[in-house]
Amino acid sequence: RLYPCGRPEIQREQTSVGALWQPQRYRFCTPWFGLNQGNYRRYMEADAAGRETLLRRVLVGNLLSLSKGLGVTVEERLELGMLLLAETQMRFKDETVLGFVGEFSVNYAIPPLLGLGKSVSRGFGAVEPVGRERY
């Protein structure tokens, strides 16, 4: 299944990454594969509030991992504001797994179409800003 992100061409450009003063809205333009096996089990056993808390923690962890991988120091506390995610079934290595689509806001600059979560090299978890083109 293909998920259009609105930019079929390849471009090279400089962009910001790291903590922001104001929250920015993002949307997943491909499903976010955010749960490992242990977190999947916790997610399935949790009530709605527990599930949201877990997803928030994992998403912030994804951003901190991104920062570490890029050599960006994050001294500010990352505040995940709005989190509007819906479950979706997706195929991964001939298995059906749980993914998420939707929007979130966070005080962090994420480069457009950068992937978060598991299997980003396969195109999962690509995000794009909502409401403005660049930082």
N, CA, C and O atoms as a Tinker XYZ file with bonds, in Angstrom:
   540  protein
     1  N      0.845000   -1.177000    0.000000    73     2
     2  CA     0.000000    0.000000    0.000000    64     1     3
     3  C      0.887000    1.236000    0.000000    63     2     4     5
     4  O      1.871000    1.291000    0.737000    81     3
     5  N      0.553000    2.216000   -0.809000    73     3     6
     6  CA     1.313000    3.460000   -0.884000    64     5     7
     7  C      0.599000    4.552000   -0.105000    63     6     8     9
     8  O     -0.630000    4.622000   -0.098000    81     7
     9  N      1.376000    5.400000    0.548000    73     7    10
    10  CA     0.836000    6.506000    1.324000    64     9    11
    11  C      1.398000    7.813000    0.772000    63    10    12    13
    12  O      2.569000    8.124000    0.993000    81    11
    13  N      0.575000    8.582000    0.054000    73    11    14
    14  CA     1.087000    9.816000   -0.543000    64    13    15
    15  C      1.437000   10.851000    0.522000    63    14    16    17
    16  O      0.669000   11.081000    1.456000    81    15
    17  N      2.587000   11.462000    0.371000    73    15    18
    18  CA     3.026000   12.515000    1.289000    64    17    19
    19  C      3.032000   13.870000    0.617000    63    18    20    21
    20  O      3.343000   14.876000    1.254000    81    19
    21  N      2.697000   13.913000   -0.646000    73    19    22
    22  CA     2.586000   15.199000   -1.322000    64    21    23
    23  C      3.872000   15.718000   -1.928000    63    22    24    25
    24  O      3.878000   16.813000   -2.489000    81    23
    25  N      4.957000   14.976000   -1.837000    73    23    26
    26  CA     6.224000   15.416000   -2.408000    64    25    27
    27  C      6.929000   14.240000   -3.080000    63    26    28    29
    28  O      7.753000   13.580000   -2.448000    81    27
    29  N      6.631000   13.973000   -4.318000    73    27    30
    30  CA     7.241000   12.819000   -4.970000    64    29    31
    31  C      8.693000   13.040000   -5.390000    63    30    32    33
    32  O      9.392000   12.072000   -5.690000    81    31
    33  N      9.160000   14.278000   -5.418000    73    31    34
    34  CA    10.530000   14.549000   -5.860000    64    33    35
    35  C     11.499000   14.505000   -4.684000    63    34    36    37
    36  O     11.090000   14.586000   -3.526000    81    35
    37  N     12.770000   14.377000   -4.991000    73    35    38
    38  CA    13.825000   14.391000   -3.977000    64    37    39
    39  C     14.464000   15.769000   -3.991000    63    38    40    41
    40  O     14.819000   16.292000   -5.047000    81    39
    41  N     14.603000   16.346000   -2.815000    73    39    42
    42  CA    15.211000   17.661000   -2.690000    64    41    43
    43  C     16.272000   17.616000   -1.611000    63    42    44    45
    44  O     16.162000   16.868000   -0.639000    81    43
    45  N     17.301000   18.429000   -1.794000    73    43    46
    46  CA    18.320000   18.578000   -0.768000    64    45    47
    47  C     18.195000   19.989000   -0.220000    63    46    48    49
    48  O     18.199000   20.962000   -0.974000    81    47
    49  N     18.085000   20.092000    1.101000    73    47    50
    50  CA    17.934000   21.404000    1.708000    64    49    51
    51  C     18.382000   21.347000    3.158000    63    50    52    53
    52  O     18.489000   20.271000    3.747000    81    51
    53  N     18.639000   22.503000    3.719000    73    51    54
    54  CA    18.955000   22.591000    5.137000    64    53    55
    55  C     17.674000   22.875000    5.899000    63    54    56    57
    56  O     16.817000   23.634000    5.445000    81    55
    57  N     17.557000   22.251000    7.066000    73    55    58
    58  CA    16.376000   22.444000    7.889000    64    57    59
    59  C     16.776000   22.366000    9.351000    63    58    60    61
    60  O     17.865000   21.898000    9.682000    81    59
    61  N     15.903000   22.820000   10.212000    73    59    62
    62  CA    16.168000   22.801000   11.651000    64    61    63
    63  C     15.722000   21.485000   12.264000    63    62    64    65
    64  O     14.793000   20.835000   11.785000    81    63
    65  N     16.404000   21.113000   13.330000    73    63    66
    66  CA    16.001000   19.962000   14.133000    64    65    67
    67  C     16.345000   20.291000   15.584000    63    66    68    69
    68  O     17.406000   20.845000   15.870000    81    67
    69  N     15.451000   19.948000   16.481000    73    67    70
    70  CA    15.714000   20.193000   17.898000    64    69    71
    71  C     14.561000   20.912000   18.572000    63    70    72    73
    72  O     13.521000   21.176000   17.968000    81    71
    73  N     14.778000   21.221000   19.844000    73    71    74
    74  CA    13.735000   21.813000   20.677000    64    73    75
    75  C     13.312000   23.185000   20.155000    63    74    76    77
    76  O     14.125000   23.943000   19.627000    81    75
    77  N     12.030000   23.483000   20.314000    73    75    78
    78  CA    11.435000   24.766000   19.936000    64    77    79
    79  C     10.805000   25.411000   21.170000    63    78    80    81
    80  O     10.506000   24.733000   22.153000    81    79
    81  N     10.607000   26.729000   21.104000    73    79    82
    82  CA     9.895000   27.434000   22.179000    64    81    83
    83  C      8.396000   27.164000   22.097000    63    82    84    85
    84  O      7.731000   27.012000   23.121000    81    83
    85  N      7.875000   27.105000   20.888000    73    83    86
    86  CA     6.441000   26.905000   20.671000    64    85    87
    87  C      6.203000   25.504000   20.113000    63    86    88    89
    88  O      7.034000   24.987000   19.366000    81    87
    89  N      5.088000   24.892000   20.467000    73    87    90
    90  CA     4.791000   23.577000   19.883000    64    89    91
    91  C      4.466000   23.692000   18.397000    63    90    92    93
    92  O      3.919000   24.697000   17.942000    81    91
    93  N      4.807000   22.662000   17.661000    73    91    94
    94  CA     4.523000   22.561000   16.228000    64    93    95
    95  C      3.645000   21.334000   16.036000    63    94    96    97
    96  O      3.854000   20.307000   16.681000    81    95
    97  N      2.664000   21.442000   15.148000    73    95    98
    98  CA     1.805000   20.299000   14.815000    64    97    99
    99  C      2.425000   19.499000   13.679000    63    98   100   101
   100  O      3.004000   20.056000   12.747000    81    99
   101  N      2.291000   18.188000   13.777000    73    99   102
   102  CA     2.776000   17.260000   12.753000    64   101   103
   103  C      1.704000   16.221000   12.489000    63   102   104   105
   104  O      0.817000   15.989000   13.311000    81   103
   105  N      1.806000   15.608000   11.333000    73   103   106
   106  CA     0.947000   14.467000   11.027000    64   105   107
   107  C      1.820000   13.355000   10.473000    63   106   108   109
   108  O      2.822000   13.598000    9.801000    81   107
   109  N      1.414000   12.134000   10.773000    73   107   110
   110  CA     2.090000   10.978000   10.179000    64   109   111
   111  C      1.519000   10.790000    8.786000    63   110   112   113
   112  O      0.321000   10.552000    8.631000    81   111
   113  N      2.365000   10.895000    7.777000    73   111   114
   114  CA     1.879000   10.674000    6.406000    64   113   115
   115  C      2.096000    9.227000    5.977000    63   114   116   117
   116  O      1.614000    8.818000    4.921000    81   115
   117  N      2.808000    8.454000    6.775000    73   115   118
   118  CA     2.833000    6.996000    6.662000    64   117   119
   119  C      2.638000    6.463000    8.076000    63   118   120   121
   120  O      2.990000    7.149000    9.036000    81   119
   121  N      2.095000    5.278000    8.234000    73   119   122
   122  CA     1.826000    4.779000    9.581000    64   121   123
   123  C      3.080000    4.735000   10.459000    63   122   124   125
   124  O      4.171000    4.380000   10.013000    81   123
   125  N      2.880000    5.106000   11.704000    73   123   126
   126  CA     3.946000    5.069000   12.717000    64   125   127
   127  C      3.962000    3.688000   13.343000    63   126   128   129
   128  O      2.963000    3.228000   13.896000    81   127
   129  N      5.102000    3.039000   13.249000    73   127   130
   130  CA     5.317000    1.715000   13.820000    64   129   131
   131  C      6.047000    1.963000   15.136000    63   130   132   133
   132  O      7.273000    1.869000   15.202000    81   131
   133  N      5.289000    2.281000   16.180000    73   131   134
   134  CA     5.891000    2.770000   17.407000    64   133   135
   135  C      6.079000    1.771000   18.520000    63   134   136   137
   136  O      6.804000    2.059000   19.472000    81   135
   137  N      5.459000    0.609000   18.447000    73   135   138
   138  CA     5.488000   -0.308000   19.580000    64   137   139
   139  C      6.345000   -1.532000   19.307000    63   138   140   141
   140  O      6.167000   -2.223000   18.304000    81   139
   141  N      7.285000   -1.791000   20.220000    73   139   142
   142  CA     8.016000   -3.058000   20.155000    64   141   143
   143  C      7.148000   -4.132000   20.816000    63   142   144   145
   144  O      6.033000   -3.841000   21.250000    81   143
   145  N      7.638000   -5.346000   20.893000    73   143   146
   146  CA     6.806000   -6.438000   21.416000    64   145   147
   147  C      6.367000   -6.200000   22.856000    63   146   148   149
   148  O      5.211000   -6.443000   23.201000    81   147
   149  N      7.282000   -5.725000   23.699000    73   147   150
   150  CA     6.942000   -5.478000   25.096000    64   149   151
   151  C      5.922000   -4.366000   25.246000    63   150   152   153
   152  O      4.969000   -4.496000   26.015000    81   151
   153  N      6.114000   -3.263000   24.512000    73   151   154
   154  CA     5.167000   -2.155000   24.581000    64   153   155
   155  C      3.825000   -2.527000   23.954000    63   154   156   157
   156  O      2.782000   -2.039000   24.392000    81   155
   157  N      3.841000   -3.377000   22.942000    73   155   158
   158  CA     2.582000   -3.828000   22.335000    64   157   159
   159  C      1.737000   -4.554000   23.384000    63   158   160   161
   160  O      0.535000   -4.318000   23.502000    81   159
   161  N      2.382000   -5.435000   24.137000    73   159   162
   162  CA     1.668000   -6.188000   25.172000    64   161   163
   163  C      1.102000   -5.225000   26.228000    63   162   164   165
   164  O     -0.054000   -5.354000   26.631000    81   163
   165  N      1.919000   -4.264000   26.671000    73   163   166
   166  CA     1.442000   -3.270000   27.643000    64   165   167
   167  C      0.282000   -2.454000   27.076000    63   166   168   169
   168  O     -0.686000   -2.161000   27.779000    81   167
   169  N      0.388000   -2.092000   25.805000    73   167   170
   170  CA    -0.653000   -1.305000   25.146000    64   169   171
   171  C     -1.975000   -2.071000   25.125000    63   170   172   173
   172  O     -3.023000   -1.513000   25.450000    81   171
   173  N     -1.925000   -3.339000   24.745000    73   171   174
   174  CA    -3.145000   -4.135000   24.630000    64   173   175
   175  C     -3.793000   -4.389000   25.998000    63   174   176   177
   176  O     -5.008000   -4.571000   26.076000    81   175
   177  N     -3.009000   -4.404000   27.060000    73   175   178
   178  CA    -3.533000   -4.659000   28.398000    64   177   179
   179  C     -4.033000   -3.392000   29.093000    63   178   180   181
   180  O     -4.722000   -3.475000   30.110000    81   179
   181  N     -3.690000   -2.220000   28.551000    73   179   182
   182  CA    -4.002000   -0.951000   29.213000    64   181   183
   183  C     -5.392000   -0.443000   28.852000    63   182   184   185
   184  O     -5.960000   -0.823000   27.828000    81   183
   185  N     -5.928000    0.422000   29.710000    73   183   186
   186  CA    -7.162000    1.131000   29.384000    64   185   187
   187  C     -6.808000    2.313000   28.477000    63   186   188   189
   188  O     -5.639000    2.504000   28.143000    81   187
   189  N     -7.796000    3.096000   28.082000    73   187   190
   190  CA    -7.573000    4.193000   27.131000    64   189   191
   191  C     -6.540000    5.191000   27.650000    63   190   192   193
   192  O     -5.673000    5.625000   26.892000    81   191
   193  N     -6.617000    5.559000   28.919000    73   191   194
   194  CA    -5.662000    6.524000   29.480000    64   193   195
   195  C     -4.251000    5.940000   29.504000    63   194   196   197
   196  O     -3.282000    6.639000   29.208000    81   195
   197  N     -4.136000    4.673000   29.854000    73   195   198
   198  CA    -2.835000    4.010000   29.875000    64   197   199
   199  C     -2.227000    3.899000   28.497000    63   198   200   201
   200  O     -1.016000    4.041000   28.328000    81   199
   201  N     -3.074000    3.644000   27.508000    73   199   202
   202  CA    -2.587000    3.561000   26.124000    64   201   203
   203  C     -2.034000    4.906000   25.660000    63   202   204   205
   204  O     -0.976000    4.968000   25.034000    81   203
   205  N     -2.759000    5.984000   25.973000    73   203   206
   206  CA    -2.284000    7.305000   25.559000    64   205   207
   207  C     -0.977000    7.656000   26.256000    63   206   208   209
   208  O     -0.065000    8.195000   25.629000    81   207
   209  N     -0.879000    7.359000   27.535000    73   207   210
   210  CA     0.353000    7.623000   28.279000    64   209   211
   211  C      1.526000    6.870000   27.667000    63   210   212   213
   212  O      2.613000    7.427000   27.517000    81   211
   213  N      1.311000    5.614000   27.315000    73   211   214
   214  CA     2.363000    4.806000   26.704000    64   213   215
   215  C      2.775000    5.377000   25.357000    63   214   216   217
   216  O      3.969000    5.500000   25.080000    81   215
   217  N      1.805000    5.730000   24.509000    73   215   218
   218  CA     2.130000    6.289000   23.194000    64   217   219
   219  C      2.891000    7.602000   23.330000    63   218   220   221
   220  O      3.822000    7.856000   22.566000    81   219
   221  N      2.511000    8.436000   24.288000    73   219   222
   222  CA     3.217000    9.689000   24.521000    64   221   223
   223  C      4.674000    9.429000   24.905000    63   222   224   225
   224  O      5.588000   10.068000   24.385000    81   223
   225  N      4.874000    8.488000   25.817000    73   223   226
   226  CA     6.227000    8.171000   26.271000    64   225   227
   227  C      7.083000    7.633000   25.123000    63   226   228   229
   228  O      8.241000    8.022000   24.971000    81   227
   229  N      6.513000    6.746000   24.326000    73   227   230
   230  CA     7.256000    6.162000   23.204000    64   229   231
   231  C      7.594000    7.235000   22.164000    63   230   232   233
   232  O      8.712000    7.258000   21.650000    81   231
   233  N      6.653000    8.113000   21.849000    73   231   234
   234  CA     6.894000    9.149000   20.848000    64   233   235
   235  C      7.978000   10.118000   21.309000    63   234   236   237
   236  O      8.842000   10.490000   20.515000    81   235
   237  N      7.949000   10.532000   22.565000    73   235   238
   238  CA     9.017000   11.392000   23.090000    64   237   239
   239  C     10.345000   10.639000   23.050000    63   238   240   241
   240  O     11.377000   11.225000   22.720000    81   239
   241  N     10.330000    9.360000   23.379000    73   239   242
   242  CA    11.544000    8.545000   23.287000    64   241   243
   243  C     12.078000    8.484000   21.867000    63   242   244   245
   244  O     13.292000    8.521000   21.662000    81   243
   245  N     11.192000    8.390000   20.883000    73   243   246
   246  CA    11.609000    8.402000   19.478000    64   245   247
   247  C     12.317000    9.711000   19.130000    63   246   248   249
   248  O     13.323000    9.708000   18.420000    81   247
   249  N     11.790000   10.828000   19.631000    73   247   250
   250  CA    12.402000   12.136000   19.360000    64   249   251
   251  C     13.761000   12.255000   20.044000    63   250   252   253
   252  O     14.691000   12.819000   19.468000    81   251
   253  N     13.887000   11.740000   21.248000    73   251   254
   254  CA    15.179000   11.780000   21.934000    64   253   255
   255  C     16.191000   10.885000   21.230000    63   254   256   257
   256  O     17.367000   11.239000   21.145000    81   255
   257  N     15.759000    9.738000   20.725000    73   255   258
   258  CA    16.648000    8.859000   19.955000    64   257   259
   259  C     17.098000    9.534000   18.664000    63   258   260   261
   260  O     18.261000    9.437000   18.273000    81   259
   261  N     16.164000   10.220000   18.009000    73   259   262
   262  CA    16.500000   10.981000   16.807000    64   261   263
   263  C     17.577000   12.014000   17.129000    63   262   264   265
   264  O     18.564000   12.139000   16.404000    81   263
   265  N     17.379000   12.747000   18.215000    73   263   266
   266  CA    18.343000   13.771000   18.610000    64   265   267
   267  C     19.714000   13.169000   18.860000    63   266   268   269
   268  O     20.726000   13.692000   18.394000    81   267
   269  N     19.742000   12.086000   19.588000    73   267   270
   270  CA    21.014000   11.438000   19.883000    64   269   271
   271  C     21.711000   10.995000   18.604000    63   270   272   273
   272  O     22.918000   11.183000   18.448000    81   271
   273  N     20.943000   10.404000   17.687000    73   271   274
   274  CA    21.520000    9.943000   16.427000    64   273   275
   275  C     22.072000   11.069000   15.570000    63   274   276   277
   276  O     23.024000   10.869000   14.817000    81   275
   277  N     21.476000   12.253000   15.682000    73   275   278
   278  CA    21.934000   13.406000   14.906000    64   277   279
   279  C     22.946000   14.268000   15.664000    63   278   280   281
   280  O     23.440000   15.263000   15.134000    81   279
   281  N     23.250000   13.882000   16.900000    73   279   282
   282  CA    24.193000   14.654000   17.700000    64   281   283
   283  C     23.624000   15.962000   18.220000    63   282   284   285
   284  O     24.369000   16.907000   18.478000    81   283
   285  N     22.302000   16.023000   18.376000    73   283   286
   286  CA    21.631000   17.231000   18.860000    64   285   287
   287  C     21.341000   17.060000   20.353000    63   286   288   289
   288  O     20.704000   16.089000   20.762000    81   287
   289  N     21.813000   18.010000   21.158000    73   287   290
   290  CA    21.548000   17.978000   22.596000    64   289   291
   291  C     20.207000   18.640000   22.879000    63   290   292   293
   292  O     19.951000   19.758000   22.432000    81   291
   293  N     19.361000   17.949000   23.616000    73   291   294
   294  CA    18.053000   18.496000   23.998000    64   293   295
   295  C     18.094000   18.772000   25.491000    63   294   296   297
   296  O     18.062000   17.849000   26.305000    81   295
   297  N     18.164000   20.053000   25.843000    73   295   298
   298  CA    18.203000   20.434000   27.259000    64   297   299
   299  C     16.812000   20.750000   27.789000    63   298   300   301
   300  O     16.564000   20.619000   28.988000    81   299
   301  N     15.905000   21.162000   26.914000    73   299   302
   302  CA    14.542000   21.475000   27.322000    64   301   303
   303  C     13.733000   20.185000   27.450000    63   302   304   305
   304  O     14.032000   19.177000   26.809000    81   303
   305  N     12.715000   20.242000   28.283000    73   303   306
   306  CA    11.802000   19.112000   28.401000    64   305   307
   307  C     10.889000   19.105000   27.179000    63   306   308   309
   308  O     10.287000   20.127000   26.849000    81   307
   309  N     10.785000   17.975000   26.513000    73   307   310
   310  CA     9.895000   17.877000   25.364000    64   309   311
   311  C      8.474000   17.683000   25.874000    63   310   312   313
   312  O      8.189000   16.759000   26.636000    81   311
   313  N      7.591000   18.575000   25.436000    73   311   314
   314  CA     6.193000   18.552000   25.864000    64   313   315
   315  C      5.316000   18.135000   24.691000    63   314   316   317
   316  O      5.148000   18.888000   23.731000    81   315
   317  N      4.772000   16.956000   24.773000    73   315   318
   318  CA     3.853000   16.464000   23.752000    64   317   319
   319  C      2.476000   16.996000   24.101000    63   318   320   321
   320  O      1.911000   16.626000   25.130000    81   319
   321  N      1.931000   17.856000   23.259000    73   319   322
   322  CA     0.616000   18.436000   23.505000    64   321   323
   323  C     -0.462000   17.539000   22.940000    63   322   324   325
   324  O     -0.732000   16.458000   23.464000    81   323
   325  N     -1.068000   17.997000   21.872000    73   323   326
   326  CA    -2.140000   17.260000   21.225000    64   325   327
   327  C     -1.629000   15.911000   20.721000    63   326   328   329
   328  O     -0.535000   15.817000   20.164000    81   327
   329  N     -2.425000   14.885000   20.921000    73   327   330
   330  CA    -2.118000   13.556000   20.400000    64   329   331
   331  C     -3.421000   12.959000   19.899000    63   330   332   333
   332  O     -4.251000   12.509000   20.689000    81   331
   333  N     -3.596000   12.958000   18.587000    73   331   334
   334  CA    -4.793000   12.403000   17.958000    64   333   335
   335  C     -4.355000   11.280000   17.032000    63   334   336   337
   336  O     -4.089000   11.509000   15.853000    81   335
   337  N     -4.282000   10.085000   17.557000    73   335   338
   338  CA    -3.822000    8.940000   16.781000    64   337   339
   339  C     -4.927000    7.900000   16.675000    63   338   340   341
   340  O     -5.716000    7.710000   17.600000    81   339
   341  N     -4.966000    7.243000   15.550000    73   339   342
   342  CA    -5.897000    6.139000   15.321000    64   341   343
   343  C     -5.092000    4.893000   14.974000    63   342   344   345
   344  O     -4.082000    4.965000   14.273000    81   343
   345  N     -5.543000    3.772000   15.466000    73   343   346
   346  CA    -4.895000    2.499000   15.153000    64   345   347
   347  C     -5.137000    2.152000   13.691000    63   346   348   349
   348  O     -6.180000    2.473000   13.123000    81   347
   349  N     -4.158000    1.494000   13.099000    73   347   350
   350  CA    -4.301000    0.979000   11.741000    64   349   351
   351  C     -3.532000   -0.333000   11.643000    63   350   352   353
   352  O     -2.490000   -0.501000   12.276000    81   351
   353  N     -4.048000   -1.248000   10.854000    73   351   354
   354  CA    -3.345000   -2.505000   10.612000    64   353   355
   355  C     -2.401000   -2.296000    9.434000    63   354   356   357
   356  O     -2.769000   -1.669000    8.440000    81   355
   357  N     -1.191000   -2.818000    9.545000    73   355   358
   358  CA    -0.239000   -2.701000    8.447000    64   357   359
   359  C      0.534000   -4.005000    8.304000    63   358   360   361
   360  O      0.635000   -4.797000    9.241000    81   359
   361  N      1.071000   -4.205000    7.116000    73   359   362
   362  CA     1.843000   -5.412000    6.828000    64   361   363
   363  C      3.317000   -5.114000    7.012000    63   362   364   365
   364  O      3.837000   -4.115000    6.516000    81   363
   365  N      3.985000   -6.012000    7.743000    73   363   366
   366  CA     5.418000   -5.887000    7.967000    64   365   367
   367  C      6.009000   -7.282000    8.017000    63   366   368   369
   368  O      5.663000   -8.081000    8.887000    81   367
   369  N      6.896000   -7.571000    7.086000    73   367   370
   370  CA     7.543000   -8.887000    6.999000    64   369   371
   371  C      6.510000  -10.016000    7.024000    63   370   372   373
   372  O      6.619000  -10.958000    7.809000    81   371
   373  N      5.511000   -9.902000    6.154000    73   371   374
   374  CA     4.458000  -10.907000    6.003000    64   373   375
   375  C      3.620000  -11.119000    7.265000    63   374   376   377
   376  O      3.004000  -12.172000    7.428000    81   375
   377  N      3.595000  -10.142000    8.143000    73   375   378
   378  CA     2.772000  -10.201000    9.346000    64   377   379
   379  C      1.907000   -8.951000    9.414000    63   378   380   381
   380  O      2.289000   -7.901000    8.896000    81   379
   381  N      0.757000   -9.057000   10.042000    73   379   382
   382  CA    -0.083000   -7.898000   10.295000    64   381   383
   383  C      0.307000   -7.332000   11.654000    63   382   384   385
   384  O      0.290000   -8.045000   12.658000    81   383
   385  N      0.656000   -6.054000   11.684000    73   383   386
   386  CA     1.074000   -5.412000   12.923000    64   385   387
   387  C      0.262000   -4.142000   13.138000    63   386   388   389
   388  O     -0.408000   -3.652000   12.229000    81   387
   389  N      0.333000   -3.622000   14.353000    73   387   390
   390  CA    -0.407000   -2.433000   14.719000    64   389   391
   391  C      0.436000   -1.189000   14.461000    63   390   392   393
   392  O      1.578000   -1.091000   14.912000    81   391
   393  N     -0.138000   -0.254000   13.737000    73   391   394
   394  CA     0.493000    1.036000   13.511000    64   393   395
   395  C     -0.474000    2.140000   13.894000    63   394   396   397
   396  O     -1.602000    1.878000   14.312000    81   395
   397  N     -0.022000    3.375000   13.749000    73   395   398
   398  CA    -0.850000    4.515000   14.118000    64   397   399
   399  C     -0.734000    5.604000   13.062000    63   398   400   401
   400  O      0.335000    5.827000   12.495000    81   399
   401  N     -1.841000    6.274000   12.810000    73   399   402
   402  CA    -1.872000    7.438000   11.926000    64   401   403
   403  C     -2.530000    8.571000   12.700000    63   402   404   405
   404  O     -3.270000    8.334000   13.655000    81   403
   405  N     -2.257000    9.793000   12.287000    73   403   406
   406  CA    -2.883000   10.930000   12.945000    64   405   407
   407  C     -1.925000   12.077000   13.129000    63   406   408   409
   408  O     -0.949000   12.220000   12.393000    81   407
   409  N     -2.220000   12.905000   14.136000    73   407   410
   410  CA    -1.470000   14.127000   14.380000    64   409   411
   411  C     -1.026000   14.221000   15.829000    63   410   412   413
   412  O     -1.588000   13.586000   16.721000    81   411
   413  N      0.002000   15.036000   16.030000    73   411   414
   414  CA     0.481000   15.340000   17.372000    64   413   415
   415  C      1.145000   16.706000   17.338000    63   414   416   417
   416  O      1.480000   17.219000   16.270000    81   415
   417  N      1.332000   17.287000   18.513000    73   415   418
   418  CA     2.084000   18.539000   18.602000    64   417   419
   419  C      3.162000   18.366000   19.659000    63   418   420   421
   420  O      2.970000   17.685000   20.666000    81   419
   421  N      4.290000   18.993000   19.409000    73   419   422
   422  CA     5.425000   18.895000   20.320000    64   421   423
   423  C      6.325000   20.102000   20.108000    63   422   424   425
   424  O      6.366000   20.666000   19.015000    81   423
   425  N      7.042000   20.496000   21.144000    73   423   426
   426  CA     7.972000   21.613000   21.039000    64   425   427
   427  C      9.325000   21.128000   20.518000    63   426   428   429
   428  O     10.348000   21.217000   21.196000    81   427
   429  N      9.291000   20.618000   19.302000    73   427   430
   430  CA    10.474000   20.040000   18.671000    64   429   431
   431  C     10.357000   20.203000   17.160000    63   430   432   433
   432  O      9.303000   19.936000   16.583000    81   431
   433  N     11.429000   20.640000   16.525000    73   431   434
   434  CA    11.448000   20.783000   15.067000    64   433   435
   435  C     11.873000   19.458000   14.443000    63   434   436   437
   436  O     12.989000   18.986000   14.660000    81   435
   437  N     10.981000   18.873000   13.675000    73   435   438
   438  CA    11.251000   17.616000   12.978000    64   437   439
   439  C     11.336000   17.930000   11.488000    63   438   440   441
   440  O     10.397000   18.496000   10.928000    81   439
   441  N     12.434000   17.578000   10.840000    73   439   442
   442  CA    12.531000   17.829000    9.400000    64   441   443
   443  C     11.395000   17.135000    8.643000    63   442   444   445
   444  O     11.027000   16.009000    8.978000    81   443
   445  N     10.841000   17.798000    7.629000    73   443   446
   446  CA     9.746000   17.202000    6.855000    64   445   447
   447  C     10.125000   15.842000    6.268000    63   446   448   449
   448  O     11.207000   15.665000    5.709000    81   447
   449  N      9.217000   14.899000    6.409000    73   447   450
   450  CA     9.297000   13.543000    5.883000    64   449   451
   451  C     10.330000   12.668000    6.576000    63   450   452   453
   452  O     10.634000   11.574000    6.101000    81   451
   453  N     10.872000   13.138000    7.695000    73   451   454
   454  CA    11.755000   12.301000    8.485000    64   453   455
   455  C     10.913000   11.254000    9.199000    63   454   456   457
   456  O      9.787000   11.544000    9.602000    81   455
   457  N     11.428000   10.056000    9.361000    73   455   458
   458  CA    10.682000    8.987000    9.988000    64   457   459
   459  C     10.978000    8.827000   11.460000    63   458   460   461
   460  O     12.113000    9.016000   11.897000    81   459
   461  N      9.953000    8.476000   12.230000    73   459   462
   462  CA    10.083000    8.193000   13.660000    64   461   463
   463  C      9.622000    6.771000   13.923000    63   462   464   465
   464  O      8.753000    6.257000   13.219000    81   463
   465  N     10.198000    6.136000   14.928000    73   463   466
   466  CA     9.768000    4.805000   15.324000    64   465   467
   467  C     10.590000    3.719000   14.671000    63   466   468   469
   468  O     11.741000    3.926000   14.288000    81   467
   469  N      9.976000    2.557000   14.554000    73   467   470
   470  CA    10.639000    1.393000   13.989000    64   469   471
   471  C     10.516000    1.386000   12.463000    63   470   472   473
   472  O      9.538000    1.882000   11.904000    81   471
   473  N     11.513000    0.825000   11.812000    73   471   474
   474  CA    11.521000    0.584000   10.368000    64   473   475
   475  C     11.336000    1.849000    9.531000    63   474   476   477
   476  O     10.626000    1.833000    8.526000    81   475
   477  N     11.970000    2.934000    9.944000    73   475   478
   478  CA    11.888000    4.169000    9.161000    64   477   479
   479  C     12.555000    4.005000    7.805000    63   478   480   481
   480  O     12.179000    4.684000    6.849000    81   479
   481  N     13.536000    3.118000    7.703000    73   479   482
   482  CA    14.193000    2.903000    6.408000    64   481   483
   483  C     13.253000    2.242000    5.406000    63   482   484   485
   484  O     13.524000    2.260000    4.205000    81   483
   485  N     12.163000    1.665000    5.877000    73   483   486
   486  CA    11.146000    1.075000    5.008000    64   485   487
   487  C      9.988000    2.029000    4.764000    63   486   488   489
   488  O      8.991000    1.662000    4.143000    81   487
   489  N     10.125000    3.261000    5.260000    73   487   490
   490  CA     9.131000    4.286000    4.987000    64   489   491
   491  C      8.099000    4.505000    6.074000    63   490   492   493
   492  O      7.200000    5.329000    5.903000    81   491
   493  N      8.198000    3.796000    7.184000    73   491   494
   494  CA     7.215000    3.962000    8.245000    64   493   495
   495  C      7.503000    5.209000    9.078000    63   494   496   497
   496  O      8.657000    5.611000    9.230000    81   495
   497  N      6.455000    5.811000    9.611000    73   495   498
   498  CA     6.575000    6.907000   10.559000    64   497   499
   499  C      7.007000    8.245000    9.996000    63   498   500   501
   500  O      7.496000    9.093000   10.742000    81   499
   501  N      6.839000    8.460000    8.690000    73   499   502
   502  CA     7.221000    9.747000    8.102000    64   501   503
   503  C      6.268000   10.832000    8.580000    63   502   504   505
   504  O      5.050000   10.658000    8.556000    81   503
   505  N      6.836000   11.959000    9.018000    73   503   506
   506  CA     6.016000   13.062000    9.523000    64   505   507
   507  C      6.188000   14.290000    8.642000    63   506   508   509
   508  O      7.204000   14.461000    7.969000    81   507
   509  N      5.183000   15.127000    8.664000    73   507   510
   510  CA     5.282000   16.414000    8.000000    64   509   511
   511  C      4.573000   17.445000    8.866000    63   510   512   513
   512  O      3.591000   17.132000    9.540000    81   511
   513  N      5.079000   18.681000    8.845000    73   511   514
   514  CA     4.436000   19.722000    9.651000    64   513   515
   515  C      3.049000   20.058000    9.121000    63   514   516   517
   516  O      2.787000   19.966000    7.922000    81   515
   517  N      2.175000   20.446000   10.026000    73   515   518
   518  CA     0.817000   20.864000    9.687000    64   517   519
   519  C      0.720000   22.357000    9.959000    63   518   520   521
   520  O      1.042000   22.811000   11.058000    81   519
   521  N      0.285000   23.114000    8.979000    73   519   522
   522  CA     0.029000   24.531000    9.201000    64   521   523
   523  C      1.128000   25.471000    8.785000    63   522   524   525
   524  O      0.885000   26.672000    8.662000    81   523
   525  N      2.331000   24.973000    8.562000    73   523   526
   526  CA     3.391000   25.822000    8.019000    64   525   527
   527  C      4.402000   24.941000    7.308000    63   526   528   529
   528  O      4.600000   23.778000    7.661000    81   527
   529  N      5.019000   25.507000    6.323000    73   527   530
   530  CA     5.922000   24.720000    5.472000    64   529   531
   531  C      7.296000   24.513000    6.092000    63   530   532   533
   532  O      7.836000   23.409000    6.023000    81   531
   533  N      7.870000   25.538000    6.689000    73   531   534
   534  CA     9.225000   25.455000    7.229000    64   533   535
   535  C      9.281000   26.179000    8.565000    63   534   536   537
   536  O      8.372000   26.929000    8.921000    81   535
   537  N     10.345000   25.948000    9.284000    73   535   538
   538  CA    10.531000   26.528000   10.619000    64   537   539
   539  C     11.208000   27.869000   10.509000    63   538   540
   540  O     11.454000   28.522000   11.524000    81   539
